[in-house]
């Protein structure tokens, strides 16, 4: 009987061979939207299951909690594999292009930017197959990439900028750590485990490689939630053959980064974007941005308005003094190109990396931090820039203000990426400090993630997800699983990583973490202190942190609203949040960053898997549902694997950090 998650090293025996048939299977259900537009109205699901009266909870179900398994944590005393034990700090970087090679076009008859045909009808003449496509290779199948994020059926019509896998390797002596970043919405943990198994067969220690996704909403659908429909059939958006190419890209990037290791000198710096310019904040936060609630160029569209706007940058120079590689991390959904786009792109991340490499040389690797709750620049006016990246202004003297870009699109994304990059460059120049890898360690611990979300389980049952069932755990150790439960896909094995690079500590989470879970709440602001526990202080006209709070909910207890009711009298409970607001009911109320001792701290979002949003459990409304069309200000719960995720992740992290401290290599 399996009593703990299958570690990556065991996956070759458990995994079924990858499906190399690029044809997508027809399904009977459509996909959910990945994110709301700024209006906070969810993109239409267009499920064909309207006839089913489903009184299911998006966050309900699942008894008990998974016990963290820390028996597989690793220290620096491990085999170095293909990386030789060489004194001194070394850095290597690699980029692998994984842009889909074949993108067949279609005729968008209604001009809505969505493919309304059938994947197996090139002529578009079969019943309800409304739009034809060009079958360039004559296989009778629409070979395209569906863009992941926002609404579904966004078939890619071209490439704006490359989709890549990037790896950044750090080494000192026999110790090494490799961070991988994929331009994707979020690669599944089973694919990552298979890639790590391949790397292990090549001599690498898989526990020393942490794989993350940037979460671009303009990249290929690697999960399956954003496909197409036509002729009464529904198609997964994931292409198993392409996902195999992504796995191969991970392996190649790690191999090439390791082979490129060379002596390097490093500098590190961090800065909050809110401190970079008064134009990056609205009046609610002491700035001059036209949107009052903007903070650090982030418009948090879910209450409470708590943002993570740290820019962390690590720059490595080679022995000859030239730029070698730059690590840059920031929160903020890469979705600023918008939902009308049909070109493949890394979104603002592309422009950010271009700006960094243009200034510093070498190559840049971007890693997303806290993405939940909702960390996004959508709806946030951004100062425009010219072709060289210089700000554009209007007026003179006291009337001089930036030219604002207020609508999503490539200009918006480009300006946003440049502003984040410039904040990183300024931080390096002004407060950057030398660092060494005198402490280099990467460790991990595992836990079982139970799928409590009935809607996601339904999508799994209908075959929408590209998920290898051989790598799920269907035993009593999986919370909520019972024999013969066909609606339960099994628990998903998850890893939590802790990486120490000299003065930097990084921890990973397998999803989009709410910033308060990592950084905490703004307890130094009297307005927050008032709104946290007093509902009468909340609301757009009474406070700043809970603008969606309805005054009709002032007297309603959150404990009853959460999980029991969607409406209490005139109170729309779906717009209400925990009262008092808190991130946990555990004995230790501190945020995760408070558990880290290093000067610089960072969270690797979508690290090891992408399981949707990781919501503070006390604020999870278990009645939120997209099937019923009722999610209000709790949209994130509808695309979260489990309401227990935050608690399980935190417990696993605590057990990992409680082990022996990092040692010098």
BELQUIDA-V97108 format. One line per field, one symbol per residue. psi: psi as a letter, one per 40 degrees, with the letter a starting at -180 (. if undefined). Layout:
BEGIN
psi: ???
END
This chain:
BEGIN
psi: hheiihideeddddiiiihehehihiieiiiiieiiideehiihdfiefdehghfihdeiihiaiihhheeeiiaegiiebehihhiihiiiiihhhfhhdhgiiihgdefeeihfahefgdefeihegdhiihgdefeeihhahhhhibiafghheahdiihihhhhhhihbeiihhhhhhgidhhiddddddddddddeeeihdeehhhiidfheeiihedeefaiiifeihhieihddddddddddddddddddddehihiiiiiiiihddedideeiiddffaeidhdehhfehghehiighihfhhhhhhhiideeihdihhhiiihhgeedieeiehhieaedddddddddddeiaiihhhibheiehhiehehhhhiiadeeiihiiiibeehiihhheiiidddddddddddddddddddddeiiiiifdhhihiiiiihhhgehddddddddefdighheeeihgieehhehiiegeeheiihhiihihhhgbehhhiihfaghhdddddaigeehdddddddehdeeiideeaddgdehhdeedehhddddhedidhhbehgdeeiihhihieieidheiiddeeieidhiihhifheihfaighhdeehheehhddefgdbefdddefhdieedddddddddddddeaiiiih.
END
